[in-house]
Amino acid sequence: MNKLKKAPALKSENEVLKFWDSHDSTDYVDWSKGKKALFPNLRPTSKPISIRFPVSLLNRIKYLANMRDIPYQTLIKIFVNRETEKEFKVTK
């Protein structure tokens, strides 16, 4: 087995990105000793957007969300995600 190199001390995120863009992590890390990690409290990064819905559609969405006991914004994300996944399956 090859001896692992020691990663240099890098001072900024930009230095870290440049370093790992041009180096192979297997020279620095023995991945065979890696363990699976769970991060249950992490949330995906999200970005607020503004979108206009007809009032009647928004009322129907709110009604459905209320029936499911979830926030209406969550229901909209579920619907958008579901349809997006369908579209990606069709285009593959």
N, C-alpha and C positions, 0 to 999 in steps of 0.2 A: 504494500500500500504506500502511496506517495505521501510524503509529509505535507501537511497543510500549511499554506502561507498565512501570515498574519495580515489582516486587512489594515490599511493605513488609517490613521486618525484623520477624519475629514471634518471640516469646520462648517460647511454649509450644505443645505439640501441640494444645491446646484452641483457641488463637488461630488456628492454621493451619487447623483444621477449620472454625471459624466463618467465616474469610475465604473459603475456597474454596467453602463452601456458598452464599455470596452473590455470588461473582464468577465471570466466565467466563474460563477459562484462555487462550482465544484472544486476549484483550486483553494478555496478558503473555508468551505463547510463540508463536513462529512454528513451528507443527507441520509445515509443509511441509519444514522442514529436519531433521525428526526422523529418527533412524536406528533400525532394529530392534536391540534388545539381547537377548542371551541370558544367562541366569543359571543355568548348569547345576548349580550346587551348592546351589541353594535347595531346600528341602524343604517340602511343604505342612505347615501347622500341624496338629498332631494333639493329641488329648486322650485320656489313658488312661481306660478305663472298666473296670468289673468286670461280667463276664457269666458266668453259670453254664451249663455244658453237661453233659449226661449223660456219665459217664465213657466209656461205649462210643462215643458220637459223637466225643468229643475224641480218643480213641485212633484212630478211623478217619481223622479230619482229620490227626492227626500222621503216620499211615502215608502218606497221600496226599502230604503236604508232604515227607516223607522221600523218596518216589519222585521228586518234582520237584526235590529238593535245595534247598528253600527253607524258611525258618522257618515253623512252623505258624501263627503270628499273621499273617504275610504272606498265607498261603493263605486264612485267614478273611477278611481285608480284600478279597482278590480276589473271593471268593465273594459277600460282602455287596455290594460295589460292582457286580458283574455283575447281581445280582438287583435292586438298587435302580434301575439304569439301565433294566432291562426294565420295571419298574413305572412309571417316569416316562414311558416310551414308550407304555404302555397308557393312561395317564390323560390324555394330550394330546389 
